[in-house]
Amino acid sequence: MRAAVLDRPGTPLRVEELELDPPGPGEVLVRMAASGVCHSDLHRADGDWGPVPPTVLGHEGSGVVEAVGAGVDEPSLGQLVALNWYYPCLACEACHLGRRWLCTGTKALEHRLPDGSTRLHRADGSEVLPYLALGTFGERAVVAAQAAVPVPDAVPPEVAALIGCAVTTGVMAVLRTAEVPAGASVAVIGLGGVGLSVVMGTALAGAGTIVAVDRVPEKLERARELGATDVVLAGDNPRVTRRAIAGRTGGGPDFAFEAIGLPATIELAIEAVRPGGTAVLLGLTKLDDRASFDAFSLVDQSKHVVGSNYGWSIPQVDFPRLARMYLAGRLPIDKLIDARIGLEDINGAFDALRRGEGLRKVVVF
């Protein structure tokens, strides 16, 4: 199988031929259909999150089940699946409490299957890891069965792939993490795939005012198409941006969603919300980045700051739910895609991400 491999951070990905062993017990073989190019892949490629051994990047994917290992009841052969990059162990306390986004038993963050192994290797036998135990920048992947979530066959593979990360992270941060009520005022800071998904989610929730904030005018226009009622073109002065947000929300929004992962925009989100408001942080920073806030104001104004990883999602429930919303015309997920590319175009897609250009680029296999 062909795959885009990162040998070490700071170097371009290289498309090469790899060997893939068949699935073992509790695993499935997925023929990849589509993979989004996500900023988390770029963080890993650029070394923002530390060193890695040779790794097939990609974690936002969909595909068709081609084989199943022993003991697998779901998914079934031939099913279209969206891939969950944080497969749960189903045995730890967090899993038993229904908080699978806090699972402590998964090996996904070690980029390994539940038994601690990888099914990928080079011809010389040296192992290659699949990023987050998926490696969706490859033509095929062996994944834990609980990482492969069936979605309706009518869903385009590109849409199913985005449900696997950006859409779930953004929409479920609105619906589950923040529980945004109808009529609320919202600011969304950063309009990549996750931020635009937040815009869709707040429109779905019936927010009264949705202010989209970004430096790129084209992204602001796309946000309007997805439900934003107002836009703010951000500049270099955060005070000016904060005043613009306040002016469009009657002094400050009830909720501010930060979807970039920069200390400056995290601080902006906390400062922007009105007294009693909530800043929801979705963007992942570089390791060891720190943000600050005015401690007196935070307490005096009873503000809330909430971290939301993966939208606090339960993929077995949420992926099919979001897919049905797409099919019903309630979530225009396809509008997040600005280009369909091949594996050989991965490095160019990363360059566009570094420049802050475009929306979601999707590898189509």
C-alpha positions in Angstrom: 0.0 0.0 0.0 1.1 3.6 -0.6 1.3 6.0 2.3 2.6 9.4 3.2 5.3 8.9 5.8 6.9 11.4 8.2 10.4 10.1 9.0 11.2 12.9 11.4 9.6 16.3 12.3 10.7 19.2 10.1 11.1 17.2 6.9 8.6 16.8 4.1 6.3 13.7 4.0 7.4 11.0 1.5 5.0 8.8 -0.3 6.3 5.2 -0.2 5.2 1.6 -0.4 4.6 -0.1 3.0 3.6 -3.6 4.1 0.3 -4.0 6.0 -0.4 -7.1 8.1 -3.9 -8.4 8.3 -6.2 -7.5 11.2 -5.9 -9.4 14.5 -8.6 -10.0 17.1 -10.7 -6.9 17.7 -9.4 -5.2 14.6 -10.7 -4.3 11.2 -9.0 -3.5 7.8 -10.3 -0.3 6.2 -9.7 0.7 2.6 -9.4 4.4 2.9 -11.7 6.5 0.8 -10.9 10.1 2.0 -8.8 11.9 4.6 -8.9 15.5 5.7 -5.7 17.4 6.2 -5.9 18.7 9.7 -3.8 21.2 11.7 -3.0 18.5 14.2 -1.1 16.6 11.5 0.8 19.8 10.8 1.7 20.2 14.5 3.2 16.7 14.4 5.0 17.2 11.1 6.5 20.5 12.2 7.7 19.1 15.6 5.4 21.2 17.7 4.5 18.2 19.8 7.9 16.5 20.1 9.8 13.8 18.2 8.2 10.8 16.6 9.5 7.6 14.9 8.5 7.0 11.3 4.8 7.6 11.1 2.0 7.6 8.6 0.2 10.8 9.4 -3.5 11.5 9.0 -6.3 11.0 11.5 -9.4 12.4 9.9 -10.6 9.7 7.6 -13.3 7.4 6.2 -13.3 4.2 4.3 -14.9 0.9 3.6 -14.3 -2.2 5.8 -12.5 -4.9 3.8 -11.8 -7.5 6.5 -12.5 -8.1 10.2 -10.6 -9.9 12.9 -11.8 -12.5 15.3 -14.5 -11.3 17.8 -15.6 -8.3 15.8 -19.4 -7.9 15.5 -19.4 -4.3 14.4 -18.5 -2.9 11.9 -19.4 -5.4 9.1 -17.7 -6.1 5.8 -18.5 -3.5 3.2 -19.7 -0.8 5.6 -18.7 2.8 5.2 -17.1 4.0 8.4 -15.9 7.3 9.9 -12.7 6.8 11.9 -12.4 7.8 15.6 -8.9 9.0 16.4 -9.4 8.4 20.1 -10.7 4.9 20.3 -11.9 4.0 23.8 -10.7 1.1 25.8 -14.3 0.6 27.2 -12.9 -0.7 30.5 -11.6 2.3 32.4 -13.6 4.5 34.9 -14.1 7.3 32.4 -15.5 4.9 29.8 -17.8 3.4 32.3 -19.0 6.9 33.2 -19.8 7.6 29.6 -17.0 10.1 29.2 -15.0 8.4 26.5 -13.2 11.5 25.5 -11.3 11.1 28.9 -10.5 7.4 28.4 -7.3 6.5 30.2 -6.9 3.0 28.7 -6.6 3.8 25.0 -3.3 3.5 23.2 -4.4 5.9 20.5 -2.0 8.6 21.8 0.8 6.1 21.6 -0.1 5.5 17.9 -0.7 1.8 18.6 -3.4 -0.7 18.5 -4.9 -2.0 21.8 -2.3 -4.8 22.0 0.5 -2.2 21.7 1.5 -3.2 18.2 1.4 -1.7 14.7 0.4 -3.5 11.6 2.6 -1.3 9.4 6.2 -2.0 8.4 8.7 -1.4 5.7 10.1 -4.1 3.5 13.1 -4.5 5.8 10.8 -5.3 8.7 11.2 -2.0 10.5 7.9 -0.8 12.1 6.0 2.3 11.0 3.4 3.8 13.3 -0.1 5.0 12.3 -0.8 8.4 13.6 -3.3 8.2 16.5 -3.6 4.5 15.6 -5.2 5.4 12.3 -2.7 6.7 9.7 -5.3 8.0 7.2 -2.7 9.2 4.8 -2.4 5.6 3.6 -4.4 3.6 1.2 -5.4 1.1 3.9 -5.3 0.9 7.7 -5.8 -1.7 10.3 -7.6 -0.1 13.2 -9.3 -1.1 16.5 -12.9 -2.1 15.8 -14.2 0.6 18.2 -12.4 3.2 16.1 -14.4 2.4 13.0 -17.9 3.8 13.3 -20.5 3.0 10.7 -22.3 5.9 9.0 -25.0 5.8 6.3 -23.7 4.7 2.8 -25.4 7.8 1.3 -22.9 10.1 3.0 -20.0 11.1 0.7 -16.7 9.7 1.9 -15.2 13.3 2.1 -18.0 14.3 4.4 -17.7 11.2 6.5 -13.9 11.9 6.9 -14.6 15.4 8.3 -17.1 14.0 10.7 -14.2 12.0 12.1 -12.5 15.1 13.5 -13.2 18.7 12.6 -17.0 18.5 12.4 -17.4 16.5 15.6 -14.9 18.7 17.5 -16.7 21.9 16.5 -20.4 20.9 16.5 -20.3 18.8 19.6 -18.4 21.6 21.5 -21.5 23.6 20.9 -24.1 21.0 21.6 -22.5 19.0 24.4 -19.6 20.9 26.0 -21.2 24.3 26.0 -24.8 23.4 25.6 -25.4 26.7 23.8 -29.1 27.7 24.2 -31.3 29.2 21.6 -31.0 32.9 21.3 -27.5 33.1 22.9 -24.8 35.3 21.5 -21.6 33.6 20.3 -18.2 34.6 18.9 -16.1 32.1 17.0 -12.4 33.0 16.8 -10.5 31.2 14.0 -12.3 29.8 10.9 -10.5 26.6 9.9 -12.4 23.4 9.7 -13.1 23.3 13.4 -14.1 27.0 13.7 -16.4 26.8 10.7 -17.9 23.6 12.3 -18.6 25.7 15.4 -20.4 28.2 13.3 -22.5 25.4 11.8 -23.2 24.1 15.3 -24.2 27.4 16.8 -26.6 28.0 13.8 -28.0 24.5 14.4 -28.5 25.4 18.1 -30.4 28.5 17.3 -27.9 31.1 18.6 -29.3 34.6 18.0 -26.0 36.3 17.2 -23.0 34.5 15.7 -19.9 36.6 15.2 -17.2 35.0 13.1 -13.6 36.3 13.6 -10.6 35.7 11.3 -7.8 37.5 9.4 -8.9 36.0 6.0 -11.8 37.7 4.3 -12.7 34.6 2.3 -13.1 32.6 5.4 -15.5 35.3 6.8 -17.6 35.0 3.7 -17.8 31.2 4.0 -18.8 31.7 7.7 -21.7 33.8 6.6 -22.8 31.0 4.2 -22.7 28.6 7.2 -24.8 30.8 9.5 -22.7 33.6 10.9 -24.8 36.8 11.4 -21.8 39.1 11.8 -18.1 39.0 10.9 -15.0 40.7 12.3 -11.8 41.0 10.3 -9.1 40.5 12.9 -6.0 42.6 12.9 -2.7 42.8 14.8 -4.3 44.7 17.8 -6.3 42.4 20.0 -8.0 45.3 21.8 -9.4 46.5 18.5 -10.7 43.0 17.7 -12.2 42.7 21.2 -14.0 46.0 20.8 -15.4 45.0 17.5 -16.7 41.7 19.0 -18.2 43.7 21.9 -19.9 46.1 19.5 -21.6 43.3 17.6 -22.8 41.4 20.8 -24.0 44.2 23.0 -20.9 44.3 25.2 -19.6 40.8 24.8 -20.9 37.3 23.8 -22.4 34.7 26.1 -19.9 32.2 24.6 -16.6 32.7 22.8 -15.1 29.6 21.0 -11.3 29.7 20.4 -10.5 27.3 17.5 -6.9 28.2 16.6 -4.7 27.2 19.6 -2.6 30.4 20.0 -2.0 32.0 23.4 -3.1 35.4 22.0 -6.5 34.1 20.7 -7.1 32.1 23.9 -6.6 35.3 25.9 -8.9 37.2 23.5 -11.6 34.6 24.0 -11.5 34.9 27.8 -11.4 38.7 27.6 -14.2 39.0 25.1 -17.0 37.1 26.9 -19.5 39.1 28.9 -19.7 38.8 32.7 -21.0 35.3 33.5 -20.0 34.2 30.0 -18.0 31.1 28.9 -14.9 30.8 26.9 -14.6 27.4 25.2 -11.1 26.4 24.2 -10.9 23.9 21.3 -7.6 24.8 19.6 -4.6 22.8 20.5 -1.4 24.8 21.2 2.2 23.9 20.8 3.5 21.9 23.8 4.4 24.2 26.8 2.6 27.2 25.4 0.9 29.2 28.1 -1.8 31.9 28.1 -2.7 34.3 30.8 -5.8 36.1 32.0 -6.8 38.9 34.4 -7.5 36.9 37.5 -9.4 39.6 39.3 -11.8 40.1 36.4 -12.3 36.3 35.9 -13.5 35.9 39.5 -15.2 39.3 39.8 -17.2 38.7 36.6 -17.9 35.0 37.2 -16.6 34.0 33.9 -16.1 30.3 32.9 -13.2 28.8 30.9 -13.8 25.3 29.6 -11.5 23.0 27.6 -13.2 20.9 25.0 -11.2 18.0 23.5 -13.0 16.3 20.6 -16.2 18.1 21.5 -16.6 15.7 24.5 -17.9 13.3 21.8 -19.2 9.8 22.0 -18.4 8.8 18.4 -20.6 5.7 18.3 -23.5 8.0 19.0 -22.4 11.3 17.5 -20.9 10.3 14.2 -24.2 8.7 12.9 -26.2 11.6 14.4 -24.1 14.2 12.6 -24.2 12.2 9.4 -28.0 12.1 9.5 -28.1 15.9 10.1 -26.0 16.3 7.0 -28.3 14.1 4.9 -31.3 16.1 6.2 -29.7 19.3 5.0 -29.1 20.7 8.5 -25.3 20.6 8.5 -23.7 21.7 5.1 -20.4 19.9 5.9 -19.4 19.7 2.2 -19.0 23.5 2.2 -15.9 23.1 4.5 -14.0 21.5 1.6 -12.1 23.8 -0.7 -10.0 21.2 -2.6 -9.8 17.4 -3.3 -6.2 16.3 -3.7 -4.0 13.2 -4.1 -1.4 11.8 -1.7 1.3 13.4 -3.7 -0.2 16.9 -2.8 0.1 16.5 1.0 3.1 18.7 1.4 1.5 21.5 -0.6 -1.6 21.2 1.6 0.6 21.6 4.7 2.2 24.7 3.2 -1.3 26.2 2.7 -2.1 25.5 6.3 1.1 27.2 7.4 0.0 30.3 5.5 -3.5 30.2 6.9 -4.9 29.8 3.4 -8.0 27.9 2.3 -10.5 25.7 4.2 -10.3 21.9 4.4 -8.3 20.0 1.8 -9.3 16.4 1.5 -7.2 13.5 0.1 -9.4 11.4 -2.1 -8.2 7.8 -2.7 
